[in-house]
Structure formats: structure tokens, C-alpha cells
Amino acid sequence: MLTKGDDYPLHQRAEPIAFAGADRNFYDRYFFNGYAPDGSVFFAAAMGFYPQLGIVDASFSVIVDDVQHILHASRRSDGERLDLSVGPVAITIDAPLETVTLRIAPNDGLLAGELRFAGRHFPIEEPRFTRRNGTRLFMDYTRMTQNGRWSGWLSVGGQRVDVADGWTGTRDRSWGIRPVGASEPQPPPGGNFAQFFWLWTPCNFADRSLFFHSNDDAAGAPWNRRAVIVTDKGTETHFDAARFAISWQPGTRRIADLSADLGSDRRLTLTPTGPVVAMSGLGYTHPVWGHGLDHGPDLAVAHDALTAEERRWANPLAMHIQALVTADLSDGGTLHRGVGVLEQLFVGPHAPTGLSGLMDPAP
């Protein structure tokens, strides 16, 4: 069950706030993305707490004119988990599970903004993610996901962008166990994972939202998969046996289009049409600004940028991405067209889609 407390970084294990526990790799994270109706601007943000490591970090990225502008910040937390700020990046919970404000204070970089997220529906609680590497617990976490509408403003290099009607996006809150911080000195006897297949596809339509995700093993068997359609009136329809097919961009592990049969005469088609956000710009797999890394006793802030060329498949910093997509949902003969993101991280083989090797391009 989800409660208002689940909008605060107080969790102790991969359960809602009513339960508690501890682990060196425990984390508690906010994530956001948003996009202009025409796809001309795409932003994303994250803030993560690592109670056992004593670290809190945050990142903000904006793509304008096909350049991804990046802000990273990190500090030591001293055990305080209700200070939702890391240098220039701050989050305010205006109404738990309903509205949240993200602020980027002017700093010595190019980015600033004040962005308010208003949820379209009650958050979706995704199935608990649990994965072991031999006898060692690799992942064990819960995530709630919510689509919404954005308002406010942001600026890049002093150029203001008003965020108003038609700006939509997604936020999530996840908490539990994932590998965070410095690498563990003693890996499992069988070695670390050499296979990870991850799809995540929140989509916004005029009067409804859709969520589909899949974690598959090398044979293509899902160890966590779910699809949900939720209307703005709050009606949820869950699908447990969704199937999907992928066409690849030549010479890459990036998706050209994805089709999914959700079941009950619902079908989804996703086609990348807009900018690609490198998730390293939010700390994911970043060699310096990875989640939970210690940057010393003082606040650390850094700025960076990735051009479109630098966000191509060949760059290790752009293997994990979110791509803006056009979404077509066929619902009992009615076609709904919307927009969303397609998050992609594919390491190792995946038999149904033809992936082989560790990072070999798709056939």
C-alpha cells in the first residue's frame, strides 16, 4: 500500500514506508522528466539519498537545440533525509502524491528554473523488483510512477523557456536496494551481472496514461513486466501478460520502433521522434558522478554538455538513454495518439530480439 509518507525519502527497504530495514546499498530516489508539446525541449532531473553511505546527490539535464546541458551536485547528508536540496537543486512536496515543485537556482552554470508537476492520477505501484546474483541480493526495490502536467519556467544561458499548456511528463519515486556508491571490494564468486535488459515506457494521452516496462533475462523470459492504463478519472487496468517486438536502428542497440500486445485488444506502438537524453547526465553509470559517490566534505557542483554527436550509440556515456517517442494506443478499436519516453538499457544477450555478446550491435 502507498501512503503520503511514501513521497518522502524515509524508506528503509523495498517496501512502502510502513516497513523498515537497512542495507549498504539502500537508496531512495526522485526522478522527473518533461517535454514540450512539439518535442523541442526535453528535461529530466533526479535526486537520490543513500542513508548508509551518508550521501545525497542530484542532477538536472535539459536538451535545447539538440545539446544536452547538464548540472550535477553532491553533498554529504549527515543522516538528514528531509532536506530535499543539493546545492542549486531543490524539491518541495506541495501536496504528497499530487504536486511537487522542482527548483534549479541560478549558479555558475547555464541552468535555472522553477517547474511544478501536477499529477494526472494516483501513482501506480509497480511490482516489486527483486533480483539475485547467485546468493547475493542485487536488486530489491519498489517504485511508484505518475504522469502529470508541468508549469513554470526554465532557462538555458539566460534564454527563458515558459513551461505552460501542453507540457507533460512523468515522475517516479523508487526506494530499496541497487548497486550504489563505490564498487564493492569483493564481487560475487560468479562475477557481476553480464546481462541486463530494461524497457520503461510511460506515455501521456489526452485523457489517459500508459505505463509499460520489462526486465528480461537472456532467454527473453521476463522477471518483472507490467502494463497499466489509467484514465484521468483514476480507473486502472492492469495487464500481466504483455508481449512486445522490437526493430533496431542499424548498427546499434537502440530501438527504431516497438510494438506491444498488452492483451484484451489493446496494442501499443512507440516510434522515437525526438531528442535522446543520455541518462549519464543524471548520474546513471557515470564514472565520476555516479549515484552515491563521495565528493568530499564540501558541496560539489559540476556542469557539462553533450552534443547530439556525443549522444550517439558509440559513446559509453550514451548507452543508457531515454528517447522521446510518438505513442499510438489501440484500445478496443479506438486509436489514441500521444507522446512519451522510451528508456533503454541493454547489456548482454537477449534471444528474442537477436542481441548477443556483451554490447554487440543488434543484427
GUPA-888948 format. One record per residue (C-alpha): x, y, z; residue in one letter; residue number from 1. Coordinates in nm, 4 decimals. Layout:
<recs>
{u X; v Y; w Z; residu A; num NUM}
...
</recs>
This chain:
<recs>
{u 0.0000; v 0.0000; w 0.0000; residu M; num 1}
{u 0.1098; v 0.3580; w -0.0674; residu L; num 2}
{u 0.0686; v 0.6390; w 0.1850; residu T; num 3}
{u 0.1559; v 1.0086; w 0.1868; residu K; num 4}
{u 0.4786; v 0.9201; w 0.3640; residu G; num 5}
{u 0.5946; v 0.7410; w 0.0504; residu D; num 6}
{u 0.6585; v 1.0803; w -0.1119; residu D; num 7}
{u 0.9413; v 1.1429; w 0.1350; residu Y; num 8}
{u 1.2881; v 0.9791; w 0.1398; residu P; num 9}
{u 1.2400; v 0.7893; w 0.4658; residu L; num 10}
{u 1.2177; v 0.4312; w 0.3407; residu H; num 11}
{u 1.4387; v 0.1638; w 0.4886; residu Q; num 12}
{u 1.3925; v -0.1178; w 0.2395; residu R; num 13}
{u 1.1980; v -0.2079; w -0.0769; residu A; num 14}
{u 0.8595; v -0.1739; w 0.0905; residu E; num 15}
{u 0.6224; v 0.1152; w 0.1447; residu P; num 16}
{u 0.7011; v 0.3319; w 0.4458; residu I; num 17}
{u 0.5107; v 0.1071; w 0.6849; residu A; num 18}
{u 0.8049; v -0.1361; w 0.6823; residu F; num 19}
{u 1.1728; v -0.0782; w 0.7653; residu A; num 20}
{u 1.5167; v -0.2356; w 0.7165; residu G; num 21}
{u 1.8751; v -0.1471; w 0.6209; residu A; num 22}
{u 2.1401; v -0.2325; w 0.3640; residu D; num 23}
{u 2.4661; v -0.0716; w 0.2497; residu R; num 24}
{u 2.3168; v -0.0287; w -0.0995; residu N; num 25}
{u 1.9860; v 0.1176; w 0.0152; residu F; num 26}
{u 1.8724; v 0.4215; w -0.1843; residu Y; num 27}
{u 1.5667; v 0.6493; w -0.2019; residu D; num 28}
{u 1.5271; v 0.8474; w -0.5242; residu R; num 29}
{u 1.3158; v 1.1060; w -0.7055; residu Y; num 30}
{u 1.3105; v 1.1110; w -1.0852; residu F; num 31}
{u 1.1362; v 1.3507; w -1.3255; residu F; num 32}
{u 1.1108; v 1.4110; w -1.6973; residu N; num 33}
{u 0.9123; v 1.6568; w -1.9039; residu G; num 34}
{u 0.8778; v 1.7735; w -2.2609; residu Y; num 35}
{u 0.7301; v 2.0490; w -2.4723; residu A; num 36}
{u 0.4280; v 1.9519; w -2.6842; residu P; num 37}
{u 0.6359; v 1.9769; w -3.0024; residu D; num 38}
{u 0.9361; v 1.7933; w -2.8543; residu G; num 39}
{u 1.1618; v 2.0968; w -2.8920; residu S; num 40}
{u 1.2662; v 2.0899; w -2.5252; residu V; num 41}
{u 1.3172; v 1.7807; w -2.3110; residu F; num 42}
{u 1.4322; v 1.7926; w -1.9493; residu F; num 43}
{u 1.4982; v 1.5383; w -1.6746; residu A; num 44}
{u 1.6030; v 1.5526; w -1.3104; residu A; num 45}
{u 1.6907; v 1.3176; w -1.0274; residu A; num 46}
{u 1.7744; v 1.3323; w -0.6576; residu M; num 47}
{u 1.8953; v 1.0306; w -0.4631; residu G; num 48}
{u 1.9508; v 0.9622; w -0.0922; residu F; num 49}
{u 2.1901; v 0.6883; w 0.0238; residu Y; num 50}
{u 2.1402; v 0.6651; w 0.4005; residu P; num 51}
{u 2.4068; v 0.4041; w 0.4696; residu Q; num 52}
{u 2.6645; v 0.5949; w 0.2620; residu L; num 53}
{u 2.5796; v 0.9368; w 0.4061; residu G; num 54}
{u 2.5465; v 1.0915; w 0.0580; residu I; num 55}
{u 2.2728; v 1.2776; w -0.1293; residu V; num 56}
{u 2.3129; v 1.3802; w -0.4943; residu D; num 57}
{u 2.1087; v 1.5439; w -0.7675; residu A; num 58}
{u 2.1239; v 1.6163; w -1.1383; residu S; num 59}
{u 1.9309; v 1.8204; w -1.3935; residu F; num 60}
{u 1.9525; v 1.7975; w -1.7732; residu S; num 61}
{u 1.7871; v 1.9979; w -2.0486; residu V; num 62}
{u 1.8035; v 1.9417; w -2.4230; residu I; num 63}
{u 1.7696; v 2.2606; w -2.6266; residu V; num 64}
{u 1.8800; v 2.2874; w -2.9901; residu D; num 65}
{u 1.9912; v 1.9238; w -2.9656; residu D; num 66}
{u 2.2508; v 1.9915; w -2.6942; residu V; num 67}
{u 2.2088; v 1.8257; w -2.3551; residu Q; num 68}
{u 2.3071; v 2.0725; w -2.0826; residu H; num 69}
{u 2.3917; v 1.9019; w -1.7530; residu I; num 70}
{u 2.4137; v 2.0016; w -1.3878; residu L; num 71}
{u 2.5459; v 1.7621; w -1.1193; residu H; num 72}
{u 2.5550; v 1.8250; w -0.7438; residu A; num 73}
{u 2.6525; v 1.6125; w -0.4446; residu S; num 74}
{u 2.6941; v 1.6587; w -0.0696; residu R; num 75}
{u 2.7196; v 1.4579; w 0.2472; residu R; num 76}
{u 2.3831; v 1.4126; w 0.4165; residu S; num 77}
{u 2.4753; v 1.3750; w 0.7855; residu D; num 78}
{u 2.1739; v 1.1492; w 0.8222; residu G; num 79}
{u 1.9162; v 1.4202; w 0.7454; residu E; num 80}
{u 1.6651; v 1.2903; w 0.4946; residu R; num 81}
{u 1.4093; v 1.5708; w 0.4858; residu L; num 82}
{u 1.6448; v 1.8329; w 0.3445; residu D; num 83}
{u 1.5426; v 1.7977; w -0.0186; residu L; num 84}
{u 1.8145; v 2.0192; w -0.1598; residu S; num 85}
{u 2.1605; v 1.9609; w -0.3023; residu V; num 86}
{u 2.3243; v 2.2938; w -0.3780; residu G; num 87}
{u 2.1272; v 2.4561; w -0.6619; residu P; num 88}
{u 1.8777; v 2.1675; w -0.6973; residu V; num 89}
{u 1.5793; v 2.1576; w -0.4591; residu A; num 90}
{u 1.2480; v 1.9714; w -0.4374; residu I; num 91}
{u 0.9364; v 2.0822; w -0.2476; residu T; num 92}
{u 0.6488; v 1.8415; w -0.1774; residu I; num 93}
{u 0.3491; v 2.0723; w -0.2188; residu D; num 94}
{u 0.0856; v 1.8012; w -0.1743; residu A; num 95}
{u 0.2049; v 1.4421; w -0.1197; residu P; num 96}
{u 0.1273; v 1.2144; w -0.4165; residu L; num 97}
{u -0.0229; v 1.5108; w -0.6053; residu E; num 98}
{u 0.2061; v 1.8101; w -0.6688; residu T; num 99}
{u 0.5817; v 1.8661; w -0.6459; residu V; num 100}
{u 0.7967; v 2.1692; w -0.7307; residu T; num 101}
{u 1.1494; v 2.1362; w -0.8714; residu L; num 102}
{u 1.3767; v 2.4408; w -0.8434; residu R; num 103}
{u 1.7132; v 2.4995; w -1.0092; residu I; num 104}
{u 1.8716; v 2.8059; w -0.8518; residu A; num 105}
{u 2.0913; v 3.0313; w -1.0660; residu P; num 106}
{u 2.4504; v 2.9198; w -1.0225; residu N; num 107}
{u 2.7789; v 2.9483; w -1.2076; residu D; num 108}
{u 2.6454; v 2.7364; w -1.4925; residu G; num 109}
{u 2.3832; v 2.7906; w -1.7607; residu L; num 110}
{u 2.0748; v 2.6371; w -1.5985; residu L; num 111}
{u 1.7938; v 2.7727; w -1.3812; residu A; num 112}
{u 1.4230; v 2.7091; w -1.3417; residu G; num 113}
{u 1.1129; v 2.6584; w -1.1326; residu E; num 114}
{u 0.8958; v 2.3696; w -1.2502; residu L; num 115}
{u 0.5740; v 2.2467; w -1.0910; residu R; num 116}
{u 0.4481; v 1.8936; w -1.1509; residu F; num 117}
{u 0.0741; v 1.8214; w -1.1051; residu A; num 118}
{u -0.0180; v 1.4533; w -1.1161; residu G; num 119}
{u -0.2898; v 1.3356; w -1.3526; residu R; num 120}
{u -0.3797; v 1.0326; w -1.1405; residu H; num 121}
{u -0.2891; v 0.8477; w -0.8237; residu F; num 122}
{u 0.0603; v 0.6951; w -0.8592; residu P; num 123}
{u 0.0947; v 0.3435; w -0.9959; residu I; num 124}
{u 0.2753; v 0.0997; w -0.7663; residu E; num 125}
{u 0.4885; v -0.1190; w -0.9912; residu E; num 126}
{u 0.5557; v -0.4827; w -0.8992; residu P; num 127}
{u 0.8444; v -0.5197; w -0.6567; residu R; num 128}
{u 1.1789; v -0.5662; w -0.8351; residu F; num 129}
{u 1.3857; v -0.8453; w -0.6798; residu T; num 130}
{u 1.6928; v -0.9945; w -0.8447; residu R; num 131}
{u 1.9792; v -1.2014; w -0.7020; residu R; num 132}
{u 2.3273; v -1.2544; w -0.8376; residu N; num 133}
{u 2.3973; v -1.6030; w -0.7110; residu G; num 134}
{u 2.3384; v -1.5803; w -0.3365; residu T; num 135}
{u 2.3855; v -1.2029; w -0.3236; residu R; num 136}
{u 2.0920; v -0.9630; w -0.3380; residu L; num 137}
{u 2.1485; v -0.7412; w -0.6430; residu F; num 138}
{u 1.8189; v -0.5505; w -0.6603; residu M; num 139}
{u 1.5205; v -0.5298; w -0.4292; residu D; num 140}
{u 1.3117; v -0.2169; w -0.4661; residu Y; num 141}
{u 0.9656; v -0.0659; w -0.5090; residu T; num 142}
{u 0.8723; v 0.2144; w -0.7474; residu R; num 143}
{u 0.5663; v 0.4340; w -0.7809; residu M; num 144}
{u 0.5145; v 0.6143; w -1.1116; residu T; num 145}
{u 0.2874; v 0.9044; w -1.2014; residu Q; num 146}
{u 0.2216; v 1.1015; w -1.5180; residu N; num 147}
{u 0.1432; v 1.4695; w -1.4925; residu G; num 148}
{u 0.1428; v 1.8186; w -1.6345; residu R; num 149}
{u 0.4209; v 2.0744; w -1.5933; residu W; num 150}
{u 0.4051; v 2.4512; w -1.5434; residu S; num 151}
{u 0.6610; v 2.7189; w -1.4651; residu G; num 152}
{u 0.9798; v 2.8134; w -1.6473; residu W; num 153}
{u 1.3375; v 2.7162; w -1.7151; residu L; num 154}
{u 1.6311; v 2.8930; w -1.8702; residu S; num 155}
{u 1.9466; v 2.7907; w -2.0518; residu V; num 156}
{u 2.2185; v 3.0510; w -2.0751; residu G; num 157}
{u 1.9705; v 3.3214; w -1.9784; residu G; num 158}
{u 1.7247; v 3.2240; w -2.2517; residu Q; num 159}
{u 1.3907; v 3.1709; w -2.0757; residu R; num 160}
{u 1.1501; v 2.8961; w -2.1777; residu V; num 161}
{u 0.7947; v 2.9200; w -2.0424; residu D; num 162}
{u 0.6502; v 2.5858; w -1.9428; residu V; num 163}
{u 0.2745; v 2.6045; w -1.9836; residu A; num 164}
{u -0.0179; v 2.4339; w -2.1566; residu D; num 165}
{u 0.0615; v 2.1012; w -2.3157; residu G; num 166}
{u 0.3838; v 2.0242; w -2.1268; residu W; num 167}
{u 0.3589; v 1.6742; w -1.9840; residu T; num 168}
{u 0.5910; v 1.4148; w -1.8390; residu G; num 169}
{u 0.6461; v 1.1570; w -1.5706; residu T; num 170}
{u 0.7844; v 1.1362; w -1.2234; residu R; num 171}
{u 0.8729; v 0.8348; w -1.0154; residu D; num 172}
{u 0.9808; v 0.7556; w -0.6641; residu R; num 173}
{u 1.1821; v 0.4392; w -0.6080; residu S; num 174}
{u 1.3430; v 0.3012; w -0.2961; residu W; num 175}
{u 1.5191; v -0.0160; w -0.1957; residu G; num 176}
{u 1.8456; v -0.1824; w -0.2933; residu I; num 177}
{u 2.0503; v -0.1219; w -0.6063; residu R; num 178}
{u 2.4276; v -0.1088; w -0.6515; residu P; num 179}
{u 2.5254; v 0.2442; w -0.5429; residu V; num 180}
{u 2.8427; v 0.4234; w -0.4414; residu G; num 181}
{u 3.1889; v 0.2784; w -0.4897; residu A; num 182}
{u 3.2185; v -0.0753; w -0.6258; residu S; num 183}
{u 3.2179; v -0.3445; w -0.3631; residu E; num 184}
{u 3.5687; v -0.4802; w -0.2990; residu P; num 185}
{u 3.4608; v -0.8453; w -0.3192; residu Q; num 186}
{u 3.2257; v -0.9280; w -0.6098; residu P; num 187}
{u 3.0170; v -1.2459; w -0.6072; residu P; num 188}
{u 3.2192; v -1.5639; w -0.6822; residu P; num 189}
{u 3.0473; v -1.5945; w -1.0197; residu G; num 190}
{u 3.1279; v -1.2345; w -1.1094; residu G; num 191}
{u 2.8991; v -0.9373; w -1.1552; residu N; num 192}
{u 2.5999; v -0.9433; w -1.3876; residu F; num 193}
{u 2.6814; v -0.9517; w -1.7595; residu A; num 194}
{u 2.3182; v -0.9297; w -1.8748; residu Q; num 195}
{u 2.0540; v -0.6650; w -1.8110; residu F; num 196}
{u 1.7582; v -0.5894; w -2.0381; residu F; num 197}
{u 1.5422; v -0.2916; w -1.9419; residu W; num 198}
{u 1.2497; v -0.1141; w -2.1092; residu L; num 199}
{u 1.0413; v 0.1587; w -1.9437; residu W; num 200}
{u 0.7751; v 0.3461; w -2.1400; residu T; num 201}
{u 0.5498; v 0.5989; w -1.9608; residu P; num 202}
{u 0.3194; v 0.7696; w -2.2144; residu C; num 203}
{u 0.0741; v 1.0593; w -2.1968; residu N; num 204}
{u -0.2500; v 1.0652; w -2.3971; residu F; num 205}
{u -0.5320; v 1.3213; w -2.3947; residu A; num 206}
{u -0.7393; v 1.1520; w -2.1240; residu D; num 207}
{u -0.5255; v 0.8623; w -2.0030; residu R; num 208}
{u -0.1763; v 0.7452; w -1.9215; residu S; num 209}
{u 0.0024; v 0.4248; w -2.0102; residu L; num 210}
{u 0.2912; v 0.2513; w -1.8355; residu F; num 211}
{u 0.4765; v -0.0497; w -1.9716; residu F; num 212}
{u 0.8072; v -0.1899; w -1.8528; residu H; num 213}
{u 1.0008; v -0.5129; w -1.8835; residu S; num 214}
{u 1.3087; v -0.6656; w -1.7251; residu N; num 215}
{u 1.4046; v -0.9808; w -1.9190; residu D; num 216}
{u 1.6695; v -1.2460; w -1.8765; residu D; num 217}
{u 1.8980; v -1.3593; w -2.1587; residu A; num 218}
{u 1.6412; v -1.6076; w -2.2889; residu A; num 219}
{u 1.3779; v -1.3343; w -2.3020; residu G; num 220}
{u 1.1786; v -1.4520; w -2.0009; residu A; num 221}
{u 1.0532; v -1.1522; w -1.8020; residu P; num 222}
{u 1.1449; v -1.1386; w -1.4351; residu W; num 223}
{u 0.9464; v -0.8158; w -1.3963; residu N; num 224}
{u 0.6908; v -0.6975; w -1.6509; residu R; num 225}
{u 0.3712; v -0.4982; w -1.6229; residu R; num 226}
{u 0.1450; v -0.2746; w -1.8312; residu A; num 227}
{u -0.1116; v -0.0358; w -1.6848; residu V; num 228}
{u -0.3614; v 0.2045; w -1.8413; residu I; num 229}
{u -0.5028; v 0.4655; w -1.6030; residu V; num 230}
{u -0.7579; v 0.7296; w -1.7014; residu T; num 231}
{u -0.7582; v 1.0833; w -1.5686; residu D; num 232}
{u -1.0652; v 0.9773; w -1.3687; residu K; num 233}
{u -0.8491; v 0.7222; w -1.1885; residu G; num 234}
{u -0.9673; v 0.3961; w -1.3447; residu T; num 235}
{u -0.6765; v 0.1487; w -1.3617; residu E; num 236}
{u -0.6497; v -0.1503; w -1.5947; residu T; num 237}
{u -0.3538; v -0.3844; w -1.5369; residu H; num 238}
{u -0.2085; v -0.6302; w -1.7883; residu F; num 239}
{u 0.0228; v -0.9056; w -1.6646; residu D; num 240}
{u 0.0972; v -1.0908; w -1.9884; residu A; num 241}
{u 0.2024; v -0.8177; w -2.2323; residu A; num 242}
{u 0.4262; v -0.9181; w -2.5236; residu R; num 243}
{u 0.6462; v -0.6950; w -2.7373; residu F; num 244}
{u 0.8564; v -0.6899; w -3.0542; residu A; num 245}
{u 1.1458; v -0.4577; w -3.1407; residu I; num 246}
{u 1.3033; v -0.3255; w -3.4604; residu S; num 247}
{u 1.6565; v -0.1929; w -3.4133; residu W; num 248}
{u 1.8374; v 0.1054; w -3.5575; residu Q; num 249}
{u 2.1143; v -0.0479; w -3.7742; residu P; num 250}
{u 2.4492; v -0.0946; w -3.6051; residu G; num 251}
{u 2.3229; v -0.0074; w -3.2559; residu T; num 252}
{u 2.1290; v -0.1316; w -2.9575; residu R; num 253}
{u 1.8785; v 0.1488; w -2.9970; residu R; num 254}
{u 1.5143; v 0.0911; w -3.0815; residu I; num 255}
{u 1.3731; v 0.2042; w -3.4170; residu A; num 256}
{u 1.0198; v 0.1084; w -3.3132; residu D; num 257}
{u 0.8500; v -0.1071; w -3.0524; residu L; num 258}
{u 0.5103; v -0.2747; w -3.0688; residu S; num 259}
{u 0.3392; v -0.4367; w -2.7728; residu A; num 260}
{u 0.0315; v -0.6535; w -2.7422; residu D; num 261}
{u -0.0925; v -0.5684; w -2.3940; residu L; num 262}
{u -0.3856; v -0.8083; w -2.4038; residu G; num 263}
{u -0.7639; v -0.7529; w -2.4019; residu S; num 264}
{u -0.7490; v -0.5980; w -2.7506; residu D; num 265}
{u -0.5027; v -0.3244; w -2.6512; residu R; num 266}
{u -0.1965; v -0.2614; w -2.8652; residu R; num 267}
{u 0.0806; v -0.0075; w -2.8304; residu L; num 268}
{u 0.3272; v 0.1248; w -3.0894; residu T; num 269}
{u 0.6199; v 0.3514; w -2.9953; residu L; num 270}
{u 0.8299; v 0.5367; w -3.2516; residu T; num 271}
{u 1.1257; v 0.7553; w -3.1490; residu P; num 272}
{u 1.0734; v 1.1025; w -3.2940; residu T; num 273}
{u 1.2580; v 1.3486; w -3.0740; residu G; num 274}
{u 1.5640; v 1.4116; w -2.8602; residu P; num 275}
{u 1.7629; v 1.1456; w -2.6777; residu V; num 276}
{u 1.8624; v 1.2107; w -2.3160; residu V; num 277}
{u 2.1804; v 1.0364; w -2.2039; residu A; num 278}
{u 2.0984; v 0.9061; w -1.8571; residu M; num 279}
{u 2.4608; v 0.9568; w -1.7552; residu S; num 280}
{u 2.3572; v 1.3230; w -1.7371; residu G; num 281}
{u 2.1513; v 1.2174; w -1.4350; residu L; num 282}
{u 2.4313; v 1.0116; w -1.2824; residu G; num 283}
{u 2.3324; v 0.6699; w -1.4183; residu Y; num 284}
{u 2.6560; v 0.4736; w -1.4875; residu T; num 285}
{u 2.8573; v 0.7977; w -1.4904; residu H; num 286}
{u 3.2236; v 0.7253; w -1.3999; residu P; num 287}
{u 3.2589; v 1.0445; w -1.1904; residu V; num 288}
{u 2.9041; v 1.1484; w -1.0987; residu W; num 289}
{u 2.7591; v 0.8019; w -1.0443; residu G; num 290}
{u 2.4957; v 0.7637; w -0.7740; residu H; num 291}
{u 2.6189; v 0.7715; w -0.4155; residu G; num 292}
{u 2.9826; v 0.8558; w -0.4854; residu L; num 293}
{u 3.1579; v 1.0695; w -0.2227; residu D; num 294}
{u 3.2960; v 1.4024; w -0.3488; residu H; num 295}
{u 3.4373; v 1.5166; w -0.0164; residu G; num 296}
{u 3.3110; v 1.7159; w 0.2829; residu P; num 297}
{u 3.2050; v 2.0228; w 0.0835; residu D; num 298}
{u 2.9232; v 2.0655; w -0.1653; residu L; num 299}
{u 3.0396; v 1.9613; w -0.5110; residu A; num 300}
{u 2.8791; v 2.1063; w -0.8255; residu V; num 301}
{u 2.9736; v 2.0454; w -1.1886; residu A; num 302}
{u 2.8434; v 2.1418; w -1.5317; residu H; num 303}
{u 2.8757; v 1.9596; w -1.8604; residu D; num 304}
{u 2.7206; v 1.9296; w -2.2043; residu A; num 305}
{u 2.6731; v 1.6540; w -2.4609; residu L; num 306}
{u 2.6125; v 1.7329; w -2.8256; residu T; num 307}
{u 2.3922; v 1.5190; w -3.0479; residu A; num 308}
{u 2.7035; v 1.3539; w -3.1886; residu E; num 309}
{u 2.8281; v 1.2747; w -2.8374; residu E; num 310}
{u 2.4930; v 1.1137; w -2.7547; residu R; num 311}
{u 2.5197; v 0.8630; w -3.0369; residu R; num 312}
{u 2.5350; v 0.4906; w -2.9664; residu W; num 313}
{u 2.9161; v 0.4579; w -2.9729; residu A; num 314}
{u 2.9695; v 0.6745; w -2.6628; residu N; num 315}
{u 2.9636; v 0.4721; w -2.3354; residu P; num 316}
{u 2.8009; v 0.7747; w -2.1716; residu L; num 317}
{u 2.5019; v 0.7280; w -2.4033; residu A; num 318}
{u 2.4357; v 0.3531; w -2.3799; residu M; num 319}
{u 2.1552; v 0.4161; w -2.1278; residu H; num 320}
{u 1.9033; v 0.6625; w -2.2728; residu I; num 321}
{u 1.5525; v 0.7970; w -2.2734; residu Q; num 322}
{u 1.4149; v 0.8766; w -2.6194; residu A; num 323}
{u 1.1111; v 1.0933; w -2.6829; residu L; num 324}
{u 0.8516; v 0.8887; w -2.8732; residu V; num 325}
{u 0.5193; v 0.9131; w -3.0500; residu T; num 326}
{u 0.2787; v 0.6650; w -2.8922; residu A; num 327}
{u -0.0218; v 0.5031; w -3.0611; residu D; num 328}
{u -0.2579; v 0.3092; w -2.8349; residu L; num 329}
{u -0.5308; v 0.0991; w -2.9939; residu S; num 330}
{u -0.7953; v 0.0444; w -2.7283; residu D; num 331}
{u -1.0811; v -0.1730; w -2.8446; residu G; num 332}
{u -1.0805; v -0.0202; w -3.1923; residu G; num 333}
{u -1.0268; v 0.3389; w -3.0737; residu T; num 334}
{u -0.6889; v 0.4909; w -3.1585; residu L; num 335}
{u -0.5286; v 0.7265; w -2.9071; residu H; num 336}
{u -0.2186; v 0.9206; w -3.0105; residu R; num 337}
{u 0.0142; v 1.0635; w -2.7503; residu G; num 338}
{u 0.3750; v 1.1201; w -2.6533; residu V; num 339}
{u 0.6084; v 0.9585; w -2.4050; residu G; num 340}
{u 0.9575; v 0.8316; w -2.3440; residu V; num 341}
{u 1.1254; v 0.5006; w -2.4172; residu L; num 342}
{u 1.4008; v 0.4236; w -2.1682; residu E; num 343}
{u 1.6524; v 0.1686; w -2.2931; residu Q; num 344}
{u 1.9405; v -0.0141; w -2.1269; residu L; num 345}
{u 2.0535; v -0.3401; w -2.2903; residu F; num 346}
{u 2.3630; v -0.5242; w -2.1713; residu V; num 347}
{u 2.4417; v -0.8788; w -2.2780; residu G; num 348}
{u 2.2289; v -1.1191; w -2.4830; residu P; num 349}
{u 1.8519; v -1.1215; w -2.5360; residu H; num 350}
{u 1.7489; v -1.4096; w -2.7577; residu A; num 351}
{u 1.4041; v -1.2905; w -2.8822; residu P; num 352}
{u 1.5413; v -0.9626; w -3.0190; residu T; num 353}
{u 1.8658; v -1.1098; w -3.1524; residu G; num 354}
{u 2.1071; v -0.9395; w -2.9120; residu L; num 355}
{u 2.4281; v -1.1318; w -2.8450; residu S; num 356}
{u 2.7600; v -1.0664; w -2.6785; residu G; num 357}
{u 2.8081; v -0.8043; w -2.4122; residu L; num 358}
{u 2.7431; v -0.4893; w -2.6173; residu M; num 359}
{u 2.7420; v -0.6162; w -2.9756; residu D; num 360}
{u 2.5141; v -0.4120; w -3.2030; residu P; num 361}
{u 2.1784; v -0.5644; w -3.2891; residu A; num 362}
{u 2.1720; v -0.7726; w -3.6089; residu P; num 363}
</recs>
